[in-house]
Amino acid sequence: MRMPASGRPPHLIDEHPTFVTHLECGLTGEVLPADTVQGLSSIGRPLLVRYDLEAAAEAADRATVEARHDDWWKYREILPVRRSANIVSLAETFTPLVAIPRTAARLGASWALVKDEGRLPTGSFKARGLAMAVAMAKELGLSRLAMPTNGNAGAAMAAYASRAGMETFIFCPADTPEVNVREIAMQGAHVWRVDGYIDDCGRIVGEGKEHMGWFDVSTLKEPYRIEGKKTMGIELLEQLGWEVPDVIVYPTGGGTGLIGMWKAFDELEAMGWIGPERPRMVAVQATGCAPIVKAFEEGERHATRWEGAHTIASGIRVPAAVGDFLILDAIRASGGTAIAVEDEHIERCSAEVASRDGLLMAPEGAATVAAWEVGLERGDISRDDRVVLFNCGNGLKYPMPPADRVLDVPVDWARMAAEASADTAEHHA
């Protein structure tokens, strides 16, 4: 393929019809106009983008879409960006489905794939939502954006906004992984650490709108991150030949991806691309921060703020989610469940998948493996179920155990053999 002088490949230059009709409050159904700057609904709940799905289906069928370049922009008919000039891209591609057969064999399971979102630009699935949010900010004439982040979302917004020539202000809890804070800064954002949790950072963003004139891109406080995240579900089904898996196990903080995928499945059914079958959605949280799990177990539609939140999986350390009811509705409608896992279990699964199957997972991704194991033990997941686990980030962005063994010369071969045997026994314990 010959690259045009603009540096943009042809599929990002060609225009496609788009079919957005309006925005709708996810709780009350309140209708708001599309193509205008919007945040939350009048009652402070997330807005959902709605489409003329019958017209979208007439404009492009599955075969037409499958023949396009494999990135999430191929689904333009059911994405909100109207003009190709407003697409902000860092050469995205499909993320692979990776089998973990040795881990599955240990658990006695017959079928499991990891959707490895760590292969995306900025190394996490946050690229999907923030690429869409930034593109729509560009389309709507915004130039200054702000958000709270536990790390990866801030890195994605900094990268895509810098690509679009926008100014960004990003606020991180004080214990955000160092690599995330540094990459946010290096990609052009104004970034600060805050002594508090992500919702404390969110309050700063909300308070700063009047003083700084920025637009709030917090999770679910604008309509378009969901639209980016829903591409995970569309892409997954295309990779599976448009057959839904039995179970999706998803690390859940703000829950944008789970909400987005559930929305995508409904849209695809309305377009005639899939039938009524749905995967059981399993929301995964850490025992140190599990507001969705608690609400699910107590039969509540809304979650209460989790006090004293703590976990090594910083991406799912969200004490309160503005879209809690959308997450819980999707879990229940799918016949799914919510599972909280211990940090020690997350660490153990991370080490196991890396050493047994060669896949380095983010802590949040490893949490889905831990939840899969718990789900099998509880009977929520069958060993014959077709299970897709989401690894949301590149494991290289997170601390790893030390590897500081030194080899003396001349080599003590007996010692080397003994140490290797001990390593093997530990990895397969």
ZAMARGU-4260 file (C-alpha; in steps of 0.2 Angstrom, whole numbers, plus 5000, padded with zeros to 4 digits):
<rodrens>
0) 5000/5000/5000 | 5007/5017/4995 | 5006/5030/5009 | 4998/5047/5003 | 5008/5063/5006
5) 4996/5066/5021 | 5003/5051/5030 | 4986/5044/5033 | 4982/5027/5024 | 4968/5027/5012
10) 4955/5019/5023 | 4956/5033/5035 | 4954/5046/5021 | 4939/5038/5012 | 4922/5045/5019
15) 4909/5033/5025 | 4891/5037/5029 | 4887/5037/5048 | 4871/5035/5056 | 4870/5043/5073
20) 4853/5050/5077 | 4854/5056/5095 | 4861/5054/5113 | 4850/5045/5126 | 4852/5045/5145
25) 4856/5027/5150 | 4845/5028/5165 | 4830/5038/5160 | 4830/5038/5141 | 4831/5057/5141
30) 4835/5062/5123 | 4848/5075/5119 | 4855/5081/5102 | 4870/5073/5093 | 4884/5084/5086
35) 4884/5095/5101 | 4895/5095/5116 | 4888/5085/5130 | 4894/5077/5146 | 4881/5069/5158
40) 4862/5069/5156 | 4852/5081/5166 | 4852/5069/5181 | 4871/5066/5180 | 4870/5049/5172
45) 4880/5043/5157 | 4874/5047/5139 | 4873/5033/5126 | 4875/5036/5107 | 4860/5030/5097
50) 4860/5025/5078 | 4848/5022/5064 | 4853/5003/5064 | 4842/4998/5050 | 4850/5011/5038
55) 4867/5006/5044 | 4864/4988/5040 | 4858/4993/5023 | 4874/5003/5020 | 4886/4989/5025
60) 4884/4971/5027 | 4896/4959/5037 | 4905/4954/5021 | 4908/4972/5016 | 4915/4976/5033
65) 4926/4961/5034 | 4935/4965/5018 | 4941/4982/5025 | 4957/4985/5034 | 4958/4977/5051
70) 4957/4991/5064 | 4942/4997/5073 | 4938/5011/5061 | 4932/4998/5049 | 4915/4999/5059
75) 4912/5017/5054 | 4894/5015/5051 | 4891/5012/5069 | 4904/5024/5076 | 4901/5042/5080
80) 4914/5051/5070 | 4906/5059/5055 | 4921/5066/5045 | 4937/5056/5041 | 4947/5071/5044
85) 4943/5070/5062 | 4949/5052/5065 | 4964/5052/5076 | 4975/5037/5073 | 4991/5029/5079
90) 4990/5014/5067 | 4979/5003/5077 | 4976/4985/5072 | 4966/4970/5078 | 4972/4963/5095
95) 4976/4944/5095 | 4967/4930/5103 | 4980/4920/5112 | 4977/4903/5119 | 4984/4898/5136
100) 4983/4879/5135 | 4994/4875/5149 | 4985/4886/5162 | 4968/4879/5155 | 4975/4861/5157
105) 4979/4864/5175 | 4961/4870/5178 | 4954/4856/5168 | 4946/4868/5156 | 4944/4864/5137
110) 4943/4881/5129 | 4950/4898/5134 | 4957/4913/5124 | 4965/4929/5130 | 4961/4945/5120
115) 4977/4954/5122 | 4974/4972/5122 | 4991/4976/5127 | 4996/4976/5109 | 4987/4992/5105
120) 4995/5010/5104 | 5000/5015/5122 | 5000/4997/5128 | 4982/4996/5134 | 4964/4994/5129
125) 4961/5012/5135 | 4967/5017/5117 | 4951/5012/5110 | 4940/5023/5121 | 4952/5038/5121
130) 4955/5038/5102 | 4936/5040/5100 | 4934/5053/5113 | 4948/5063/5106 | 4942/5061/5088
135) 4925/5068/5094 | 4932/5082/5104 | 4941/5087/5088 | 4925/5085/5078 | 4916/5096/5091
140) 4929/5110/5091 | 4936/5106/5108 | 4955/5109/5111 | 4958/5108/5130 | 4954/5091/5139
145) 4956/5085/5157 | 4954/5068/5166 | 4958/5058/5181 | 4967/5042/5178 | 4975/5027/5187
150) 4988/5027/5173 | 4984/5019/5156 | 4969/5030/5152 | 4979/5045/5155 | 4993/5039/5144
155) 4981/5035/5130 | 4973/5052/5131 | 4990/5061/5131 | 4995/5052/5116 | 4980/5054/5105
160) 4977/5072/5110 | 4995/5076/5106 | 4992/5068/5090 | 4977/5079/5087 | 4986/5095/5093
165) 4976/5097/5109 | 4981/5102/5127 | 4978/5089/5141 | 4978/5090/5160 | 4979/5074/5169
170) 4978/5070/5187 | 4984/5053/5195 | 4982/5045/5212 | 4999/5047/5221 | 5003/5028/5220
175) 4999/5027/5201 | 5013/5016/5193 | 5028/5027/5189 | 5030/5022/5171 | 5012/5028/5168
180) 5015/5045/5175 | 5031/5047/5165 | 5023/5041/5149 | 5009/5053/5152 | 5021/5068/5154
185) 5032/5062/5140 | 5017/5062/5128 | 5014/5080/5131 | 5001/5081/5145 | 5002/5092/5160
190) 5001/5079/5174 | 5000/5080/5193 | 5000/5067/5207 | 4986/5069/5219 | 4985/5063/5237
195) 4969/5052/5236 | 4959/5040/5225 | 4954/5042/5207 | 4937/5049/5212 | 4947/5063/5222
200) 4956/5066/5205 | 4939/5067/5197 | 4933/5080/5209 | 4948/5091/5204 | 4943/5089/5186
205) 4925/5094/5189 | 4930/5109/5200 | 4943/5115/5187 | 4931/5117/5172 | 4926/5134/5178
210) 4943/5140/5181 | 4953/5131/5167 | 4940/5130/5153 | 4943/5112/5150 | 4932/5098/5144
215) 4930/5083/5157 | 4934/5066/5148 | 4932/5056/5164 | 4925/5039/5162 | 4907/5039/5156
220) 4906/5058/5159 | 4906/5060/5140 | 4897/5049/5128 | 4911/5043/5116 | 4923/5032/5126
225) 4909/5019/5127 | 4909/5019/5108 | 4928/5016/5106 | 4927/5002/5119 | 4912/4993/5111
230) 4924/4989/5096 | 4932/4976/5107 | 4915/4966/5106 | 4913/4969/5088 | 4931/4964/5084
235) 4930/4949/5095 | 4914/4942/5086 | 4922/4945/5069 | 4937/4935/5075 | 4926/4921/5081
240) 4916/4920/5065 | 4902/4930/5072 | 4899/4917/5085 | 4897/4923/5103 | 4908/4914/5116
245) 4899/4907/5131 | 4908/4918/5144 | 4917/4935/5144 | 4928/4938/5159 | 4932/4957/5160
250) 4942/4967/5173 | 4930/4980/5179 | 4934/4997/5186 | 4923/5011/5178 | 4916/4997/5167
255) 4916/5006/5151 | 4922/4991/5141 | 4909/4979/5148 | 4895/4992/5145 | 4902/4995/5127
260) 4902/4977/5122 | 4885/4974/5129 | 4879/4989/5119 | 4888/4982/5103 | 4880/4965/5104
265) 4862/4973/5105 | 4867/4984/5090 | 4874/4969/5080 | 4858/4959/5083 | 4847/4974/5077
270) 4858/4975/5061 | 4855/4956/5058 | 4874/4952/5060 | 4871/4940/5075 | 4857/4932/5084
275) 4850/4934/5101 | 4863/4923/5110 | 4874/4933/5122 | 4889/4928/5132 | 4888/4928/5151
280) 4897/4943/5157 | 4908/4941/5172 | 4914/4957/5180 | 4931/4955/5189 | 4936/4966/5204
285) 4949/4965/5218 | 4944/4961/5236 | 4951/4977/5241 | 4940/4987/5230 | 4924/4978/5225
290) 4909/4990/5224 | 4901/4981/5209 | 4903/4964/5217 | 4895/4969/5233 | 4880/4978/5224
295) 4878/4962/5213 | 4878/4950/5228 | 4866/4961/5238 | 4854/4963/5223 | 4856/4982/5221
300) 4856/4992/5205 | 4868/5005/5211 | 4884/5003/5221 | 4890/5012/5236 | 4907/5020/5236
305) 4920/5008/5242 | 4930/5016/5257 | 4949/5012/5259 | 4951/5005/5241 | 4967/4996/5238
310) 4974/4983/5226 | 4989/4980/5215 | 4978/4980/5200 | 4977/4999/5199 | 4966/4999/5184
315) 4951/4992/5193 | 4954/5002/5209 | 4938/5013/5206 | 4929/5016/5222 | 4913/5023/5213
320) 4908/5021/5195 | 4895/5033/5188 | 4889/5019/5176 | 4887/5006/5190 | 4869/5002/5185
325) 4874/4999/5167 | 4887/4987/5172 | 4875/4978/5184 | 4861/4978/5171 | 4872/4969/5158
330) 4879/4956/5171 | 4861/4951/5176 | 4853/4952/5158 | 4867/4940/5152 | 4865/4928/5167
335) 4883/4932/5172 | 4891/4936/5189 | 4903/4947/5198 | 4919/4940/5206 | 4931/4948/5218
340) 4949/4940/5219 | 4963/4943/5231 | 4979/4952/5226 | 4989/4936/5230 | 4979/4926/5218
345) 4982/4939/5205 | 5001/4939/5207 | 5000/4920/5207 | 4991/4919/5191 | 5002/4932/5183
350) 5017/4922/5186 | 5009/4906/5181 | 5003/4912/5164 | 5020/4920/5160 | 5030/4905/5165
355) 5018/4891/5158 | 5011/4900/5143 | 5023/4914/5139 | 5010/4928/5140 | 5015/4943/5151
360) 4999/4950/5158 | 4994/4966/5167 | 4988/4964/5184 | 4971/4968/5179 | 4972/4954/5165
365) 4979/4942/5178 | 4964/4946/5189 | 4953/4938/5175 | 4963/4922/5176 | 4960/4922/5195
370) 4942/4925/5193 | 4940/4911/5179 | 4948/4899/5192 | 4936/4905/5206 | 4921/4904/5194
375) 4926/4886/5189 | 4927/4882/5208 | 4910/4890/5211 | 4901/4882/5196 | 4898/4899/5188
380) 4909/4894/5174 | 4909/4876/5166 | 4925/4868/5161 | 4917/4866/5144 | 4913/4884/5142
385) 4921/4894/5128 | 4929/4908/5139 | 4937/4924/5133 | 4948/4933/5146 | 4953/4951/5143
390) 4971/4956/5146 | 4969/4975/5146 | 4987/4980/5146 | 5005/4976/5142 | 5013/4967/5156
395) 5030/4976/5153 | 5022/4992/5160 | 5021/4984/5178 | 5034/4979/5191 | 5040/4962/5190
400) 5049/4951/5203 | 5068/4953/5204 | 5079/4942/5193 | 5096/4945/5201 | 5105/4929/5200
405) 5124/4930/5195 | 5134/4917/5186 | 5152/4915/5192 | 5166/4910/5181 | 5172/4896/5180
410) 5154/4889/5179 | 5148/4878/5193 | 5138/4866/5182 | 5131/4856/5196 | 5124/4872/5205
415) 5117/4878/5188 | 5108/4861/5186 | 5101/4861/5204 | 5095/4879/5202 | 5086/4876/5186
420) 5078/4860/5193 | 5072/4871/5208 | 5065/4884/5196 | 5056/4871/5186 | 5048/4864/5201
425) 5042/4881/5207 | 5035/4886/5190 | 5025/4870/5190 | 5020/4868/5208
</rodrens>
